[in-house]
């Protein structure tokens, strides 16, 4: 089997995600035959370094033998069982471990299939909590500008990336949007912490005005990933937690992309020392092996649904594959690797290596900023470095970097004009050097006219 035959078969039957399919008249698809570590290999033997962890999901490399074996063992015992009225050992053990590892007070786990579904669970659960407590006027949500929380209609509504959301506006619930603490927008001479504190004033003002009608505030802690990997200071989360307590509003932490070590701590909320009322996890939860998500919450919220059946206060949300044993087994293997290999500490060397390899780009005439939070590093290409005037999106400069990457064995998938790296944690120093060298060449090519 060769690439061309598979591409022809693919294009006759598939509709790919987040793609303009007409592009593939001139931009070839790449069918992958196998993966190992940070590398993917197509059917003609070409190899690609997976610098984006296959959409931010892969933590410990492709075909990790320890995760493979755990799934194989589970497959011999139980592949799936309904989680309503039934249970199984992997989901119980995983829930115990997550309750122990996440910020104190998150003690109840509700499982779904993917990140968007975890957000839907948190939104519905928050609204339903206030309803069960007689606060039926609480029906709205506050979200940050430039935020992204998924593609289902509820998750899309509480996001703010126009590219994904604008066309569906007539279908979406109305939310309250406040300015993001995104430090790219800070004033000259202003630190990221100072900027985040100043911008928080808008959130506080909004909470004062709307608290009686608001269920929850929803944020991506520290990094707005789909929003061009924009980053902000942990102090914003500290202030937000205090204000949510003061105004009696829930705090939902969307750690779907930033959880499991991506920001330098196991969970981003740790850097602010806070416990949200809901924490949504997915992606790295199974190290990218199988679809699984979880929404963690407190016993206080759980108790609002614990009642006699005839009172109709139960949370009746469900998914067919909730708590799938194979997915839970992959998640358990993932957590064991974190523990046994001291991953968070060991990643510190990789963080420094990425920073050093990217440092020369700060002097590039068309790079406005090189920013990093743990194992996430982003480079913002601009037309004018002094004014930070962006390149017109229609020019698709990032796509030039993507194509150069593929031609040179590195999978990069820029967000518009932002080139970013979110590699698996098994990447080696020489692979980081390759990743940055190819990206730098691509940026040079993309910005030379």
N, C-alpha and C positions, 0 to 999 in steps of 0.2 A: 504494500500500500504506500502511495506517495502523497505528498501534500496536495498536489493539484486535484487528484481524484476526490479526496476528502473535502476539499473546498467546494468543488462543484456539487457534491452531494449535499453538503451543508446549506449552500445558498438556495437549493431547491426546496428546502423544507423548514429552515430555522428563521426565527426573528430574534436577533441578539439584543441584549439589554443595553440601555444607555448608548444607543448607536443610531446614526443615520445610515440605514442599510445601503443607500445608493453610493456611499463612500467606497463600498467594497467592489465597485466596478474598477477602481484604480488602487485601492489600498488592500492588499491581500490579507485575508484571515490567516491565522497561524494555528493549524491543528497540532495539539500536543500529544505525544505518545507516552512519555514517562516523565517523572520528576524525581529528583534526589537532592536533599539539602536545599540550597538556595537556587538550584538549577532546574530548568525545564528544557525538554528536548523534543523537537518535532520529528516528523516521520522521515526526514531526510538527514537527520543527525545534527542539525543546527541547534545550538544551546543558547539559552537566554537566562541571565541572572534575574531572578524575581525580586526587583528592588521595591516592589509595592505589596509584597506578601499576598499576591492574588486578591486584590481588593481588601487588604488590611486584615486578612483573617489568619494567615499562616504564621505561627509563632516559632515552631521548632523544626522547620524544614519539611519538604515534601517527602512522603513515604517514610516518616520517622518510625524506626523499627519498634520502639517501645509503645507508641500509640497504636501502630498496626496490630501488635500482639494482643493488646488489651481488647481491641474491637473483635479480633478473631476469637478470643476466649469467650466473650459475651455472645457472639453469634452462635456458638455451640449450645448455649443454654436458653436464650430468649431474645427474639428480635424486636418484639413490640407487644404491649398489652395496654388496654384502655386504662387511663389513670383516674377515671371516675369510679369510685367504689373499689378499685384495685390499686396495688402498689408493687414495687419491686426494690431489691436491695440497691442497685446503682443510683436510683433517684433519691433514695433516703440518704445514702452516704454522701452524695454530691451536695445535697441540701445542707447537711450537717457541716460539711467543709466550707461551703460558701458563707453560711451564717457565722462561722468562726473567723473567716478571712476578711470579710467586708467590714466597713466601719461599724462600731458598736451600736447595737439596737436594731440592726436589720436581721430579723430572725425568722421571717416567713418567705418562702420561695414559691412563686407561681410561674410555671413553665409555658413557653410557646415555641414557635418554630423559627423565628427570625427577629432581627432588630426592630423592624417596623411594628411587628406584632407585640413585642415587649412594650413599645411606646403606647400602643393602643390600650394594652392592659393597664398601664399606669394612669393614663388619662381617664379611662372609665372607672377605675378603682377610686381615684381621687374624687371625681364627681359623685360617685355612688356613696362614698364615705360621708360626704357632707349631706347628701340626701337622707341617708339613714339616720343622721344626727339632727334632722329637722332643719338643716340650713339649705333649703331648696332654691334660694336665690343665688347660690354659688354655682355658676354655670360656665364661667369663662377661664381662659388661660393666658398667662403672660409669657412671652417668648422674646428672645434676643434677635435683633437684626442680624442678617447673614447666617442664621442658624439653619441646621438641617437635621431632621429626625426620622426620615424615611419616606416611603412612597405610597403607603396606603393613605386613604383620604384623611383620617384623623392625624396621622403623623405628618402628612404633607401640610396640613392646615397650621400646625404649630411650628413649621419651618419658615424660612424667609429667603431662600435662594430662588430668585425669579425664574431662572432657566427651567427649574423643575416645577414650580408652583403656579406661575402666572396663568397658563392656559386653563388650569382647572379651577380657577378662582370661583366661578359660579357654583361649584359643588362643595365648597369648603366652609366650615364654621368660621365665624368671626373671632379673631384673637387680638390681644393687645400686644403690640410690638414696641420694645424699647431699644435704645441704641446699645450695640455690642461694646464691651470693654476692649475689643480688638486693639492691641497696642501698635499696630501698623499706623493707626490714625493719631497717635500721640503727637503733641505739639513739640516744637523744637526745644531741646533742653529738658523735656519732661521725662521722668523715668516711667517704666511700665507700671510700677506700683502706683505712682502718683496719678497716672492717667486712669488706671482702673478704679482708684478711689474717687476721682473726680466724676467719671462717667456713672459711677454707682448712684450719684445723686438723682439721676433720671429714673432709675429703678425705684428708689425710695419714694420719690414723689408719686410715681404711678401706683405703688402699693398703698400709699396713704389715701389716694383718690378712689381706688377700685377694690380694696380688700374685701368689702362686703359681697362683691359679686364674683370674686376670683377663687377658683379651686386650687390652682397651683402655678408656680413658676417653673419653667422647663429650661434647663441649660445643658450644654456640652461642657463639662469641666475642663478648663485650661486651653483646649484646642478646638476650634470650629473646623472640623476636618474637611467636609465637602465645601465649606465656605472658604476655599483657597488656603487651608491650613493656617488660618489666622489664630494668634495666640494671645493670652492675657494672664495677668498676675493672679496668684491664689488668693490675694487679699479680697478680691471681688467675691469669691465664694464665702469667705468668712463673713463679710458684711451682709451678703444675701441670706445666709443662714440665720443671722441675728434678726434681720428684718422680717423674714418669713415667720419666725417665732413671735415677733412683736405684733404682727398684723394677722396672725392666725391663718396662714396660707401654707399649703404644702410646697415642698421643694422636690422636684424630680431631677435626678442626675442621670443624664444619658451618657453612660460610659461604654456604649456599644463599641465605639471605635477606639476610645482612649484607655479602656480598661486593660488589665492583665499586662502591666509593665510598660505600656507604650510611652507614658510620660515620665518614666523614671522611678515611679513607685508602683506597687501592684495595682492600686486604684488612684486616679487623679485626685479624688476628694481627700485622700490622706495628706496631700501637700497643704491643704487648708485646715486640716484637723476637724473636719465636719462630718456629720452623718445626715444624709438627705432622708426624706420620708419615703422615697422610692429610688431604687437604683436599677437601671436597665442594663443588662449585659448580653452580649452575643459575640459574633465574630471570633475572637480569640478564645472564647469559652471552650470550644472543642479543638482549638489549634487549627481551625479551618477545615476540619475533616467532615463534619456533618452539620446540617442545620439544627440549631438549638438556641433558645434564648430563655432568659429568666428575668423576672421582675421581683426584686427583693423589697420587702416592706417591714413595717414594725408590728409588734403585737397589738399596739393600740389601734392601728388601722384594721388589722385582722379581726379584732374583737367587735368592731362595729357591724360585722357581717355574721357573727356567731350568734344564732338566734333560733327560735322555734320556726319550723318550716313554714307554717301557715302565715307567718308575718311577712313573707316574701322579701326578705332582706339579703338572701344569698347572692353571691357573685356568680352568675351563670355563664360567664364567658368560657369558651372552650376551643380547643384545637384537636384534631384527630390524633396528631402525633405528639401531643403534650408529654414531656418527660420520657421520650423514647430511650429505651435501655442502651442502644448502640451509641447514641449521642452522649448520653450520660457517662458511658464508659470512656469515650474519647475525652470528655471533660475531666474525668477522674485521672486519667493518664497525664493530661496536661498539668493538672495541679500537682501531681506527684513529681513531675519534672521540675517545676518551680521550686519545690521543697528540696528535692534531692540534689539538684545542681546549683543551688544558690543563685538562681538566674538574675534576680534584681541586682545583686552585688556585681556579678560577672559582667552584666551589661554596661556597667559604668565605663569599662575600658573601651567598649564599642562606641559609646556616646562620645567619648573624647576623640576617638579616631575619626568619627564622622565629622565632628566639629573642625578638627585640624585639616582634614581633606577638603572641606568646603570653604575654609577661611580665605583662600586666594580669590574666591568669587566676590567677596565683599568689595574688591577694587574694580570689578568689571564695570565698564561704562554703561551697561544696560541692566544692571542688577541693583534694585532699590534696597533690598534687604535679604540677608540670610538669617533665618530664625530657626531656633531649635528648642524643643522641649523633650528631653529624654531621647528615645529612639525615633522621634519624628523630626525631620529636618526639611525645611522648605526654602526655595530660592525664588524670589519674585522678579520676573523680567519686566522692564518698563521701557517705554519709548524715550523718556527723558528722565535721567537719574536725579537731576536737581529738583524738578517740579513733581516728580513721580507720576507724570502723565502716562497712563497705560497704553499699550498697543491696542488698536481696535480689535475687538474680539473676532471680527470677520476675517482677519488676516491669519488666524489659527497658527500663531507662532509656536505654541506648545506642541502642535502636531508635528512640526518640523523636528523638534527635539525627540519626540516619540519615534519617528521614522529613523532618525540617526541612531537612536538606541537599539532598535531592532537590527539594523544593519551591522551593528557592532556588538551584538550579544548581550544587551541589557534591556529588560522590560521596564520602561518608564511609562507612566500614563498621566501626563500633566493635567492639572486642573486649570484650564485656560492658559494663562501666562505664568502659572506657578509650577515649577518643577519641584517635586518632593520625593523624599525617600522614607519608606517605612518597611525596612527589610526584616526577614525572619531573624530571630536572635542567634541562629547558628552561623550567621555570616562571619567570614574571616577577614582580618585586616587587609589582606591583599585584594579581596573581593570588594571591600569598601573603596579602595583606591581605584579599582577598575570602574566601579559604579560612578564615582565622582569624575573620573577622567572622561568617560564617555558623555556624561551629562554636560560637562564643561565644553567639550567639543560641540555638542548639540546646541548649547546656548550661543556659542560663537557663530555657528551657521545660521541659527534662527534670527539673530539680531544684526547681521552684517549689512542689511539694506533697509 
